[in-house]
């Protein structure tokens, strides 16, 4: 969208609005706040436990067999971040995923990790 | 919560520790190009919808009244090793998305501000933002073909940078340039960290 047309809903607006139908209108989850780089992994849920899930929940469980960041999940299942966060909250409620939050702001990586990062980038 | 950041080599094979770096700068300065040059995956795109805070659960009407727009962010990933992953997020190019910047900047290690010497003013907002937030950053000058070349000191003076903020000249399309600017950032973060602990003699092992 151009810089000045955000006030208008055009033919692009349908898909922009519709995703929240998947969350039954919820824009926030009551419990969890999923950081962009929180790492999500699905747990070994039985098909029975997964019975009540929607296809979008299933899609998230599918891609998180390999642990993935919230941003990557949003990209892979092609849903906006806000929607993904609500769906992740549902999955967490049912203990179908685990969450590893990123380091808190006050606890950034230490010297050893940073040196590892420098070496890692150098070796790319 | 990550309980032990200083020891991320998780013996239990848990999910990896993720580090976030922001790639900022004006529209069209080459943020996604830089991300793509160093990322191990093709840059991914995630979107956030911004709506006015009036979405009600039972609200079946009124959708047509709502202001809705999307912010797209491109990002890439570098796996340093098992259990340690770097995410590079391009910031949304337009100033009206400060809302997203706050989320992006929270918990970030630091930022690369890409600059184009032909329109240096385009990176002023990014520089201001990271200075205000006290987030370490470096300037990566994307030397576009045909643009006049300037020395790092000239760029530094033109941007009125604090002494010590590194300025790196390069080409966002080139992997080696991307690596240099990222390494400069992490070294800058490390320097700031060690300076802050300067009085602690136990850190003299550096």
Interface residues (C-beta under 8 A of the other chain):
Chain A: X1 X3 X6 X7 X9 X13 X16 X17 X19 X20 X24 X25 X26 X27 X35 X36 X37 X38 X39 X40 X41 X67 X69 X71 X72 X74 X75 X76 X80 X81 X82 X83 X98 X100 X101 X102 X103 X104 X105 X107 X108 X109 X110 X111 X112 X113 X114 X115 X116 X117 X118 X120 X121 X122 X124
Chain B: X1 X2 X5 X6 X8 X14 X15 X16 X17 X18 X19 X20 X38 X44 X45 X46 X47 X48 X49 X51 X55 X56 X57 X58 X59 X63 X64 X66 X67 X68 X69 X70 X73 X75 X77 X78 X80 X81 X84 X85 X86 X87 X89 X94 X96 X103 X104 X106 X107 X109 X175 X179 X182 X183 X186 X187 X189 X190 X193 X194 X203 X206
